Amino acid sequence: MTLSFFDQFLSPTHLGVPLMALALTLPWILYPAPTARWLNNRLLALQGWFINRFTQQLLLPLSLGGHKWAALLTSLMVFLITLNMLGLLPYTFTPTTQLSLNLGLATPLWLATVIIGMRNQPTHALGHLLPEGTPGPLIPVLIIIETISLFIRPLALGVRLTANPTAGHLLIQLIATAAFVLMPLMPTMALLTSAVLVLLTLLEIAVAMIQAYVFVLLLTLYLQENV
């Protein structure tokens, strides 16, 4: 029983072929395509309003040089929200519960922000490794600490995006199993457990959107330091 709880996080395969690429490709089919009409339908209007508001809030603290990342960051945000939300459906696989995928998304984007900072303003980028006014004896120690904190950023991004959906899926499965077991024995407790399950599902929907937003927001803050 304990091991079966973690079977939902195994990457699906068919005839020995991993289906991770298929799980990452199919969500794009769900997005409505823009049309040449002057007036769009309600779904396209809602999608356009959401993307415009999110892009406006995302680029607010950035300089003009960081606005080139608008399309990339907005697409990443919508993509992560879709993956997290689809993973809450029964009998589905959530790709964002795989640490390898999240690190594959976080590391290149973080590295790109570092390279941009080192290319455009190397003095300012290296100045983050040593706070102003640091006493002389603490300079070597602080440089080492800041360097470690710099290189641990992509790991923190990946682990944060992995841990929250994983914990939420485990809690949902545990509470659902408890409600199923209690139904013939204690119907009242089973109903209370089912109510908790509904509330937890609503919480996980919020977490699915918030974690995608936090992932992109932190990338924006890293970009702000180097632009």
DRENDOGU-381652 format. One record per residue: residue number from 1; residue in one letter; y, z, x of N, C-alpha, C, O in turn. Coordinates in steps of 0.1 Angstrom, whole numbers, always signed. Example, Ala and Ser with C-alpha at 12.3 -4.5 7.8 and 13.67 -1.06 7.14 Angstrom:
<pts>
<pt 1 'A' <-57 +78 +132> <-45 +78 +123> <-33 +78 +132> <-33 +85 +142>>;
<pt 2 'S' <-22 +71 +128> <-11 +71 +137> <+0 +79 +129> <+11 +80 +134>>;
</pts>
This chain:
<pts>
<pt 1 'M' <-12 +0 +8> <+0 +0 +0> <+13 +0 +9> <+22 -7 +6>>;
<pt 2 'T' <+13 +8 +19> <+24 +9 +28> <+27 -4 +35> <+38 -9 +36>>;
<pt 3 'L' <+16 -10 +40> <+18 -23 +47> <+22 -34 +38> <+30 -43 +42>>;
<pt 4 'S' <+18 -34 +25> <+21 -45 +16> <+36 -45 +13> <+42 -55 +9>>;
<pt 5 'F' <+43 -33 +14> <+57 -33 +12> <+65 -42 +22> <+75 -48 +18>>;
<pt 6 'F' <+60 -44 +34> <+66 -52 +44> <+62 -67 +44> <+67 -75 +52>>;
<pt 7 'D' <+52 -70 +35> <+48 -84 +35> <+59 -93 +30> <+59 -105 +33>>;
<pt 8 'Q' <+68 -88 +22> <+79 -97 +16> <+88 -102 +27> <+95 -111 +25>>;
<pt 9 'F' <+88 -95 +39> <+97 -99 +50> <+90 -109 +59> <+97 -114 +69>>;
<pt 10 'L' <+78 -113 +57> <+71 -122 +66> <+76 -136 +63> <+78 -140 +51>>;
<pt 11 'S' <+78 -144 +73> <+83 -158 +71> <+72 -166 +64> <+61 -166 +69>>;
<pt 12 'P' <+76 -173 +53> <+65 -180 +46> <+61 -192 +54> <+68 -199 +61>>;
<pt 13 'T' <+48 -195 +53> <+42 -207 +59> <+33 -215 +50> <+28 -209 +40>>;
<pt 14 'H' <+32 -227 +52> <+23 -236 +44> <+15 -245 +53> <+20 -253 +60>>;
<pt 15 'L' <+2 -243 +53> <-7 -250 +63> <-3 -247 +77> <-4 -256 +86>>;
<pt 16 'G' <+1 -235 +80> <+5 -231 +93> <+19 -236 +97> <+23 -233 +109>>;
<pt 17 'V' <+27 -242 +88> <+40 -247 +91> <+50 -237 +86> <+50 -235 +74>>;
<pt 18 'P' <+59 -232 +94> <+70 -223 +88> <+79 -230 +79> <+83 -241 +81>>;
<pt 19 'L' <+82 -223 +68> <+91 -228 +58> <+105 -223 +58> <+113 -223 +49>>;
<pt 20 'M' <+109 -217 +70> <+122 -212 +72> <+133 -222 +70> <+143 -220 +64>>;
<pt 21 'A' <+130 -234 +76> <+140 -245 +75> <+142 -249 +61> <+153 -252 +57>>;
<pt 22 'L' <+131 -250 +53> <+132 -253 +39> <+140 -243 +31> <+148 -246 +22>>;
<pt 23 'A' <+138 -230 +34> <+145 -219 +28> <+160 -220 +31> <+168 -215 +23>>;
<pt 24 'L' <+163 -225 +43> <+178 -226 +46> <+184 -239 +41> <+196 -239 +39>>;
<pt 25 'T' <+176 -249 +38> <+182 -261 +33> <+184 -262 +18> <+193 -267 +13>>;
<pt 26 'L' <+174 -256 +11> <+175 -257 -4> <+187 -251 -10> <+192 -257 -20>>;
<pt 27 'P' <+193 -240 -5> <+205 -235 -12> <+216 -244 -13> <+225 -244 -22>>;
<pt 28 'W' <+217 -254 -3> <+228 -264 -4> <+228 -272 -16> <+238 -278 -21>>;
<pt 29 'I' <+215 -274 -22> <+214 -282 -34> <+220 -276 -46> <+224 -283 -55>>;
<pt 30 'L' <+222 -263 -46> <+227 -256 -58> <+242 -257 -59> <+248 -254 -69>>;
<pt 31 'Y' <+249 -261 -48> <+264 -262 -49> <+268 -274 -56> <+263 -285 -53>>;
<pt 32 'P' <+277 -273 -66> <+282 -285 -73> <+290 -294 -63> <+298 -289 -55>>;
<pt 33 'A' <+288 -307 -64> <+296 -316 -56> <+309 -320 -62> <+310 -321 -74>>;
<pt 34 'P' <+320 -321 -54> <+333 -325 -60> <+332 -339 -66> <+325 -348 -61>>;
<pt 35 'T' <+340 -341 -76> <+341 -354 -82> <+355 -360 -80> <+364 -354 -76>>;
<pt 36 'A' <+356 -373 -84> <+369 -380 -83> <+377 -379 -96> <+388 -385 -96>>;
<pt 37 'R' <+373 -370 -105> <+381 -368 -117> <+394 -360 -114> <+394 -352 -105>>;
<pt 38 'W' <+404 -362 -122> <+416 -355 -121> <+414 -340 -125> <+420 -331 -120>>;
<pt 39 'L' <+406 -338 -136> <+403 -325 -141> <+388 -322 -138> <+380 -330 -143>>;
<pt 40 'N' <+385 -311 -131> <+372 -307 -129> <+366 -298 -140> <+374 -293 -148>>;
<pt 41 'N' <+353 -297 -140> <+347 -288 -150> <+350 -273 -146> <+355 -270 -135>>;
<pt 42 'R' <+345 -264 -154> <+348 -250 -152> <+341 -245 -139> <+347 -237 -132>>;
<pt 43 'L' <+329 -249 -136> <+322 -245 -125> <+329 -249 -112> <+330 -241 -102>>;
<pt 44 'L' <+333 -262 -111> <+340 -267 -99> <+354 -260 -98> <+358 -257 -87>>;
<pt 45 'A' <+361 -257 -109> <+373 -250 -109> <+372 -236 -103> <+380 -231 -95>>;
<pt 46 'L' <+361 -229 -108> <+358 -216 -103> <+355 -216 -88> <+359 -207 -81>>;
<pt 47 'Q' <+347 -225 -84> <+343 -226 -70> <+355 -229 -62> <+357 -223 -51>>;
<pt 48 'G' <+364 -238 -66> <+376 -241 -58> <+385 -229 -57> <+391 -226 -47>>;
<pt 49 'W' <+387 -222 -69> <+395 -210 -68> <+390 -199 -59> <+398 -193 -51>>;
<pt 50 'F' <+377 -197 -59> <+371 -187 -50> <+373 -191 -36> <+376 -182 -27>>;
<pt 51 'I' <+370 -203 -32> <+371 -207 -18> <+386 -207 -14> <+388 -202 -2>>;
<pt 52 'N' <+395 -211 -22> <+409 -210 -18> <+414 -196 -16> <+421 -193 -6>>;
<pt 53 'R' <+410 -186 -25> <+414 -172 -24> <+408 -166 -11> <+414 -159 -4>>;
<pt 54 'F' <+395 -169 -9> <+388 -163 +3> <+394 -169 +15> <+397 -161 +25>>;
<pt 55 'T' <+397 -182 +16> <+403 -188 +28> <+417 -182 +31> <+420 -180 +42>>;
<pt 56 'Q' <+424 -180 +20> <+438 -174 +22> <+437 -160 +28> <+445 -157 +37>>;
<pt 57 'Q' <+428 -152 +22> <+427 -138 +28> <+421 -138 +42> <+425 -130 +50>>;
<pt 58 'L' <+412 -148 +45> <+406 -148 +58> <+415 -152 +69> <+415 -146 +80>>;
<pt 59 'L' <+424 -161 +66> <+433 -167 +76> <+446 -159 +77> <+455 -163 +85>>;
<pt 60 'L' <+448 -149 +68> <+461 -142 +68> <+464 -135 +81> <+476 -137 +86>>;
<pt 61 'P' <+455 -129 +88> <+459 -122 +101> <+458 -132 +113> <+461 -128 +124>>;
<pt 62 'L' <+454 -144 +111> <+452 -153 +122> <+464 -162 +125> <+472 -164 +116>>;
<pt 63 'S' <+466 -165 +137> <+477 -175 +141> <+472 -189 +137> <+461 -191 +132>>;
<pt 64 'L' <+481 -198 +139> <+478 -212 +136> <+467 -218 +143> <+459 -226 +138>>;
<pt 65 'G' <+464 -213 +155> <+453 -218 +163> <+440 -214 +157> <+430 -222 +159>>;
<pt 66 'G' <+439 -203 +150> <+427 -199 +144> <+424 -206 +130> <+413 -204 +125>>;
<pt 67 'H' <+433 -213 +125> <+431 -220 +112> <+422 -231 +113> <+417 -236 +103>>;
<pt 68 'K' <+419 -236 +125> <+409 -246 +127> <+395 -242 +123> <+386 -250 +120>>;
<pt 69 'W' <+393 -228 +123> <+380 -223 +119> <+378 -221 +104> <+368 -215 +100>>;
<pt 70 'A' <+387 -225 +96> <+387 -222 +82> <+375 -228 +75> <+368 -221 +68>>;
<pt 71 'A' <+372 -240 +78> <+361 -247 +71> <+348 -241 +75> <+339 -239 +67>>;
<pt 72 'L' <+346 -238 +88> <+334 -232 +93> <+331 -218 +88> <+320 -215 +83>>;
<pt 73 'L' <+342 -209 +88> <+340 -196 +83> <+338 -195 +68> <+330 -187 +63>>;
<pt 74 'T' <+345 -203 +61> <+343 -204 +46> <+329 -208 +42> <+323 -203 +34>>;
<pt 75 'S' <+324 -219 +49> <+311 -224 +46> <+300 -214 +50> <+291 -212 +42>>;
<pt 76 'L' <+302 -206 +61> <+293 -196 +65> <+293 -185 +54> <+282 -180 +51>>;
<pt 77 'M' <+304 -181 +49> <+305 -171 +39> <+298 -174 +27> <+290 -167 +22>>;
<pt 78 'V' <+300 -186 +22> <+293 -191 +9> <+278 -192 +12> <+270 -189 +3>>;
<pt 79 'F' <+274 -197 +23> <+260 -199 +27> <+253 -185 +27> <+242 -184 +22>>;
<pt 80 'L' <+259 -175 +34> <+253 -162 +34> <+252 -155 +21> <+242 -149 +18>>;
<pt 81 'I' <+262 -157 +13> <+262 -151 -1> <+251 -157 -9> <+244 -150 -16>>;
<pt 82 'T' <+249 -170 -8> <+239 -177 -15> <+225 -172 -11> <+216 -170 -19>>;
<pt 83 'L' <+223 -171 +2> <+210 -167 +7> <+207 -153 +3> <+196 -150 -2>>;
<pt 84 'N' <+217 -144 +3> <+214 -130 -1> <+212 -128 -16> <+203 -121 -20>>;
<pt 85 'M' <+219 -136 -24> <+217 -135 -38> <+204 -141 -42> <+198 -136 -51>>;
<pt 86 'L' <+200 -152 -36> <+187 -158 -40> <+176 -149 -36> <+165 -149 -42>>;
<pt 87 'G' <+178 -141 -25> <+167 -132 -21> <+164 -121 -30> <+154 -114 -29>>;
<pt 88 'L' <+174 -119 -40> <+172 -108 -50> <+163 -113 -61> <+159 -104 -70>>;
<pt 89 'L' <+160 -126 -62> <+152 -131 -73> <+137 -127 -70> <+134 -126 -59>>;
<pt 90 'P' <+129 -125 -81> <+115 -122 -78> <+108 -134 -71> <+111 -145 -74>>;
<pt 91 'Y' <+98 -130 -63> <+90 -140 -56> <+98 -150 -48> <+94 -162 -48>>;
<pt 92 'T' <+108 -145 -41> <+116 -153 -33> <+116 -147 -19> <+113 -136 -17>>;
<pt 93 'F' <+120 -155 -9> <+121 -151 +5> <+136 -150 +9> <+143 -160 +6>>;
<pt 94 'T' <+140 -140 +16> <+153 -138 +20> <+154 -141 +35> <+150 -133 +43>>;
<pt 95 'P' <+160 -152 +39> <+160 -155 +54> <+169 -146 +62> <+166 -144 +74>>;
<pt 96 'T' <+179 -139 +55> <+187 -130 +63> <+181 -117 +66> <+187 -108 +73>>;
<pt 97 'T' <+168 -115 +62> <+161 -103 +66> <+154 -105 +80> <+148 -96 +85>>;
<pt 98 'Q' <+156 -117 +85> <+150 -120 +98> <+161 -119 +109> <+171 -125 +109>>;
<pt 99 'L' <+158 -109 +118> <+168 -107 +129> <+171 -119 +137> <+182 -121 +142>>;
<pt 100 'S' <+160 -127 +140> <+162 -139 +148> <+172 -149 +142> <+180 -155 +150>>;
<pt 101 'L' <+171 -150 +129> <+181 -159 +123> <+195 -154 +124> <+204 -161 +127>>;
<pt 102 'N' <+197 -141 +121> <+210 -136 +121> <+216 -136 +135> <+228 -138 +137>>;
<pt 103 'L' <+208 -133 +145> <+213 -134 +159> <+216 -148 +163> <+225 -151 +170>>;
<pt 104 'G' <+208 -158 +157> <+211 -172 +160> <+224 -176 +154> <+230 -186 +159>>;
<pt 105 'L' <+228 -170 +143> <+242 -173 +137> <+253 -165 +144> <+263 -171 +147>>;
<pt 106 'A' <+250 -153 +148> <+261 -144 +154> <+264 -148 +168> <+276 -148 +172>>;
<pt 107 'T' <+254 -150 +176> <+256 -152 +191> <+264 -164 +194> <+274 -163 +201>>;
<pt 108 'P' <+261 -176 +189> <+270 -188 +192> <+284 -186 +188> <+293 -190 +195>>;
<pt 109 'L' <+286 -181 +176> <+300 -179 +171> <+308 -169 +179> <+319 -171 +182>>;
<pt 110 'W' <+301 -158 +182> <+308 -148 +191> <+311 -154 +204> <+322 -152 +210>>;
<pt 111 'L' <+301 -161 +210> <+303 -167 +223> <+315 -177 +223> <+322 -178 +233>>;
<pt 112 'A' <+316 -184 +212> <+327 -194 +211> <+340 -187 +211> <+350 -192 +217>>;
<pt 113 'T' <+341 -175 +204> <+354 -168 +204> <+357 -163 +218> <+369 -163 +222>>;
<pt 114 'V' <+347 -159 +226> <+350 -154 +239> <+354 -165 +248> <+363 -164 +256>>;
<pt 115 'I' <+347 -177 +247> <+351 -188 +255> <+365 -193 +253> <+372 -197 +262>>;
<pt 116 'I' <+369 -193 +240> <+382 -197 +236> <+393 -188 +242> <+403 -192 +248>>;
<pt 117 'G' <+390 -175 +242> <+399 -165 +248> <+400 -167 +263> <+411 -166 +269>>;
<pt 118 'M' <+389 -169 +270> <+389 -171 +284> <+396 -184 +288> <+401 -185 +299>>;
<pt 119 'R' <+395 -194 +280> <+401 -207 +283> <+416 -207 +280> <+424 -212 +288>>;
<pt 120 'N' <+420 -201 +269> <+434 -202 +265> <+443 -191 +271> <+454 -194 +276>>;
<pt 121 'Q' <+438 -179 +272> <+446 -168 +277> <+437 -158 +285> <+433 -148 +279>>;
<pt 122 'P' <+432 -162 +297> <+423 -154 +304> <+428 -140 +307> <+420 -130 +307>>;
<pt 123 'T' <+441 -139 +310> <+446 -126 +314> <+446 -116 +302> <+442 -104 +303>>;
<pt 124 'H' <+450 -121 +290> <+449 -113 +278> <+435 -109 +274> <+432 -98 +270>>;
<pt 125 'A' <+426 -119 +276> <+412 -116 +272> <+406 -106 +281> <+398 -97 +276>>;
<pt 126 'L' <+408 -107 +294> <+403 -97 +303> <+410 -83 +302> <+405 -73 +306>>;
<pt 127 'G' <+422 -84 +297> <+430 -71 +295> <+424 -62 +284> <+426 -50 +285>>;
<pt 128 'H' <+415 -67 +275> <+408 -59 +266> <+398 -50 +272> <+394 -40 +266>>;
<pt 129 'L' <+394 -53 +284> <+384 -45 +291> <+390 -32 +297> <+382 -23 +301>>;
<pt 130 'L' <+403 -32 +298> <+409 -20 +304> <+422 -16 +296> <+432 -23 +297>>;
<pt 131 'P' <+421 -5 +288> <+433 -1 +280> <+444 +2 +289> <+443 +7 +301>>;
<pt 132 'E' <+456 +0 +284> <+468 +3 +292> <+470 +18 +293> <+468 +26 +284>>;
<pt 133 'G' <+474 +22 +305> <+477 +36 +308> <+464 +44 +312> <+464 +56 +312>>;
<pt 134 'T' <+453 +37 +316> <+441 +44 +319> <+442 +51 +333> <+447 +44 +342>>;
<pt 135 'P' <+438 +63 +335> <+439 +70 +348> <+430 +62 +358> <+420 +56 +354>>;
<pt 136 'G' <+434 +63 +371> <+427 +55 +381> <+412 +59 +382> <+404 +49 +383>>;
<pt 137 'P' <+408 +71 +382> <+394 +74 +384> <+385 +69 +372> <+373 +67 +374>>;
<pt 138 'L' <+391 +67 +360> <+383 +63 +349> <+382 +48 +347> <+375 +42 +338>>;
<pt 139 'I' <+389 +40 +356> <+390 +26 +354> <+376 +19 +356> <+372 +11 +347>>;
<pt 140 'P' <+368 +22 +366> <+355 +16 +367> <+346 +19 +355> <+339 +11 +349>>;
<pt 141 'V' <+346 +32 +350> <+338 +36 +339> <+342 +29 +326> <+333 +24 +319>>;
<pt 142 'L' <+355 +28 +324> <+360 +21 +311> <+357 +6 +311> <+354 +1 +301>>;
<pt 143 'I' <+358 +0 +323> <+355 -14 +324> <+340 -16 +320> <+337 -26 +313>>;
<pt 144 'I' <+331 -8 +325> <+317 -9 +322> <+314 -7 +307> <+307 -15 +301>>;
<pt 145 'I' <+321 +3 +301> <+319 +6 +287> <+324 -5 +278> <+317 -9 +269>>;
<pt 146 'E' <+336 -10 +282> <+342 -21 +274> <+334 -34 +275> <+333 -42 +265>>;
<pt 147 'T' <+328 -36 +287> <+320 -48 +289> <+307 -47 +280> <+303 -57 +274>>;
<pt 148 'I' <+301 -35 +280> <+289 -33 +272> <+292 -35 +257> <+285 -41 +250>>;
<pt 149 'S' <+304 -29 +253> <+307 -30 +239> <+310 -45 +235> <+308 -49 +224>>;
<pt 150 'L' <+315 -53 +245> <+318 -67 +242> <+305 -74 +240> <+304 -83 +231>>;
<pt 151 'F' <+295 -72 +249> <+283 -80 +248> <+273 -74 +237> <+264 -81 +233>>;
<pt 152 'I' <+276 -63 +231> <+268 -57 +220> <+273 -62 +207> <+266 -59 +197>>;
<pt 153 'R' <+284 -69 +206> <+289 -73 +193> <+280 -82 +186> <+278 -80 +174>>;
<pt 154 'P' <+275 -93 +192> <+265 -101 +184> <+253 -94 +179> <+248 -97 +168>>;
<pt 155 'L' <+248 -84 +187> <+237 -77 +183> <+240 -68 +171> <+232 -67 +161>>;
<pt 156 'A' <+252 -62 +171> <+257 -54 +159> <+258 -62 +147> <+255 -58 +136>>;
<pt 157 'L' <+263 -75 +148> <+265 -84 +137> <+251 -87 +131> <+249 -86 +119>>;
<pt 158 'G' <+242 -90 +140> <+228 -94 +135> <+221 -83 +129> <+215 -84 +118>>;
<pt 159 'V' <+222 -71 +135> <+214 -59 +130> <+220 -55 +116> <+213 -51 +107>>;
<pt 160 'R' <+233 -55 +115> <+240 -51 +103> <+236 -60 +91> <+232 -55 +80>>;
<pt 161 'L' <+236 -73 +94> <+232 -82 +83> <+217 -82 +80> <+213 -85 +69>>;
<pt 162 'T' <+209 -77 +90> <+194 -76 +87> <+191 -63 +80> <+183 -63 +71>>;
<pt 163 'A' <+197 -52 +85> <+192 -39 +80> <+196 -37 +65> <+187 -31 +58>>;
<pt 164 'N' <+207 -41 +61> <+211 -38 +47> <+203 -45 +37> <+198 -38 +27>>;
<pt 165 'P' <+200 -58 +38> <+191 -64 +28> <+177 -59 +29> <+170 -58 +19>>;
<pt 166 'T' <+173 -56 +41> <+159 -51 +43> <+157 -37 +36> <+148 -35 +29>>;
<pt 167 'A' <+167 -28 +38> <+166 -15 +32> <+167 -16 +17> <+160 -9 +9>>;
<pt 168 'G' <+176 -25 +12> <+177 -27 -3> <+164 -33 -9> <+160 -28 -20>>;
<pt 169 'H' <+158 -42 -2> <+145 -48 -8> <+134 -37 -8> <+126 -36 -17>>;
<pt 170 'L' <+134 -29 +2> <+124 -18 +3> <+126 -8 -8> <+116 -4 -15>>;
<pt 171 'L' <+138 -4 -11> <+141 +5 -21> <+138 +0 -35> <+132 +7 -43>>;
<pt 172 'I' <+141 -13 -37> <+138 -19 -50> <+123 -20 -52> <+118 -17 -63>>;
<pt 173 'Q' <+116 -23 -42> <+101 -24 -44> <+95 -10 -45> <+86 -9 -53>>;
<pt 174 'L' <+100 +0 -38> <+95 +13 -40> <+97 +19 -54> <+88 +24 -60>>;
<pt 175 'I' <+109 +17 -59> <+113 +22 -72> <+105 +14 -83> <+101 +20 -93>>;
<pt 176 'A' <+104 +1 -81> <+97 -7 -91> <+82 -3 -91> <+76 -2 -102>>;
<pt 177 'T' <+76 +0 -80> <+62 +5 -79> <+61 +18 -86> <+51 +21 -93>>;
<pt 178 'A' <+70 +27 -84> <+70 +40 -90> <+71 +39 -105> <+64 +46 -113>>;
<pt 179 'A' <+80 +30 -110> <+81 +28 -125> <+68 +23 -131> <+64 +26 -142>>;
<pt 180 'F' <+62 +14 -124> <+49 +8 -128> <+38 +18 -129> <+30 +18 -138>>;
<pt 181 'V' <+38 +26 -119> <+27 +37 -119> <+29 +47 -129> <+20 +52 -135>>;
<pt 182 'L' <+42 +51 -131> <+45 +62 -141> <+44 +57 -156> <+44 +66 -164>>;
<pt 183 'M' <+44 +44 -158> <+45 +40 -172> <+34 +45 -181> <+36 +50 -192>>;
<pt 184 'P' <+21 +44 -177> <+10 +50 -185> <+9 +65 -185> <+4 +71 -194>>;
<pt 185 'L' <+14 +71 -174> <+13 +86 -173> <+24 +93 -179> <+22 +102 -187>>;
<pt 186 'M' <+37 +89 -175> <+49 +96 -180> <+59 +86 -184> <+67 +82 -176>>;
<pt 187 'P' <+58 +81 -197> <+67 +70 -201> <+82 +74 -200> <+90 +65 -197>>;
<pt 188 'T' <+86 +86 -202> <+100 +90 -202> <+105 +89 -187> <+116 +83 -185>>;
<pt 189 'M' <+97 +94 -178> <+101 +93 -164> <+101 +78 -159> <+109 +74 -151>>;
<pt 190 'A' <+92 +70 -165> <+92 +56 -162> <+105 +49 -166> <+110 +40 -159>>;
<pt 191 'L' <+109 +53 -178> <+122 +47 -183> <+134 +51 -175> <+143 +43 -172>>;
<pt 192 'L' <+134 +64 -171> <+145 +68 -162> <+144 +61 -149> <+155 +57 -143>>;
<pt 193 'T' <+132 +59 -143> <+131 +52 -131> <+135 +37 -132> <+141 +32 -123>>;
<pt 194 'S' <+132 +31 -144> <+136 +18 -146> <+152 +17 -147> <+157 +7 -142>>;
<pt 195 'A' <+158 +27 -153> <+173 +27 -153> <+178 +28 -139> <+188 +21 -136>>;
<pt 196 'V' <+172 +36 -131> <+177 +37 -117> <+175 +23 -110> <+183 +19 -101>>;
<pt 197 'L' <+164 +17 -113> <+161 +4 -107> <+172 -7 -111> <+176 -15 -103>>;
<pt 198 'V' <+176 -7 -123> <+186 -16 -128> <+199 -13 -120> <+206 -22 -116>>;
<pt 199 'L' <+203 +0 -119> <+215 +3 -112> <+214 -1 -97> <+224 -5 -91>>;
<pt 200 'L' <+203 +1 -91> <+201 -2 -77> <+202 -17 -75> <+207 -22 -65>>;
<pt 201 'T' <+197 -25 -85> <+198 -39 -84> <+212 -44 -85> <+216 -53 -77>>;
<pt 202 'L' <+220 -38 -93> <+234 -41 -94> <+241 -38 -81> <+250 -45 -76>>;
<pt 203 'L' <+237 -26 -75> <+243 -22 -62> <+239 -33 -51> <+247 -36 -42>>;
<pt 204 'E' <+227 -37 -51> <+222 -47 -41> <+229 -60 -43> <+232 -67 -33>>;
<pt 205 'I' <+233 -64 -55> <+241 -76 -57> <+254 -75 -50> <+259 -84 -44>>;
<pt 206 'A' <+260 -63 -52> <+273 -60 -45> <+271 -60 -30> <+280 -66 -22>>;
<pt 207 'V' <+261 -54 -25> <+258 -53 -11> <+256 -67 -5> <+260 -70 +6>>;
<pt 208 'A' <+249 -76 -13> <+246 -90 -8> <+259 -97 -5> <+260 -105 +4>>;
<pt 209 'M' <+269 -95 -14> <+282 -102 -12> <+290 -95 -2> <+297 -102 +6>>;
<pt 210 'I' <+290 -82 -1> <+298 -75 +8> <+294 -77 +23> <+302 -79 +32>>;
<pt 211 'Q' <+281 -77 +25> <+276 -79 +39> <+279 -93 +44> <+282 -95 +56>>;
<pt 212 'A' <+279 -103 +35> <+283 -117 +40> <+298 -117 +43> <+302 -123 +53>>;
<pt 213 'Y' <+306 -110 +35> <+320 -109 +38> <+323 -102 +50> <+331 -106 +58>>;
<pt 214 'V' <+316 -91 +53> <+318 -83 +65> <+314 -91 +77> <+321 -90 +88>>;
<pt 215 'F' <+303 -98 +76> <+299 -107 +88> <+310 -116 +92> <+313 -118 +104>>;
<pt 216 'V' <+315 -123 +82> <+326 -133 +85> <+339 -126 +89> <+346 -131 +97>>;
<pt 217 'L' <+342 -115 +83> <+354 -108 +86> <+354 -103 +100> <+364 -104 +107>>;
<pt 218 'L' <+343 -98 +105> <+342 -93 +119> <+344 -105 +129> <+350 -104 +139>>;
<pt 219 'L' <+338 -117 +125> <+340 -128 +133> <+354 -132 +134> <+359 -137 +144>>;
<pt 220 'T' <+361 -131 +123> <+376 -134 +122> <+383 -124 +131> <+393 -129 +138>>;
<pt 221 'L' <+380 -112 +131> <+387 -102 +140> <+384 -105 +155> <+393 -104 +163>>;
<pt 222 'Y' <+372 -109 +158> <+369 -113 +172> <+377 -125 +176> <+382 -126 +187>>;
<pt 223 'L' <+379 -134 +166> <+387 -146 +169> <+401 -143 +170> <+408 -149 +179>>;
<pt 224 'Q' <+406 -133 +163> <+420 -129 +163> <+423 -124 +177> <+435 -126 +182>>;
<pt 225 'E' <+414 -117 +184> <+417 -111 +197> <+418 -122 +208> <+424 -120 +218>>;
<pt 226 'N' <+412 -134 +205> <+412 -144 +216> <+420 -156 +213> <+420 -166 +221>>;
<pt 227 'V' <+427 -157 +202> <+435 -168 +198> <+450 -166 +201> <+458 -174 +199>>;
</pts>
